[in-house]
Amino acid sequence: MTLDMVNRGQKIEILSIPDEKIRVQAIRLGLYEGAKLVCSEKVLAGPVVLQNRFQEIAIGRKLAQTIKVKAV
């Protein structure tokens, strides 16, 4: 499944970030393949907000559609 399909409160693990440039930037924010995160908010037709420890990161819906994840 892709990141845009997760539900609020769901725990996920990132499987792949296909775009290399985005992958490099995401690593700086703590988003990498194998990272376990929680979806803290999902704005209707807007971003998906992920919580990584004490940090929240908003991922745009279009980008979220390219990131593969699995529920944990």
Buried (B, 14 or more C-beta within 10 A) or exposed (E): EEBBBBEEEBEBBBBEBEEEEBBEEBEEEEBEBEBEBBBBBBEEEEBBBBBBEEEEBEBEBEBBEBBBBEEE
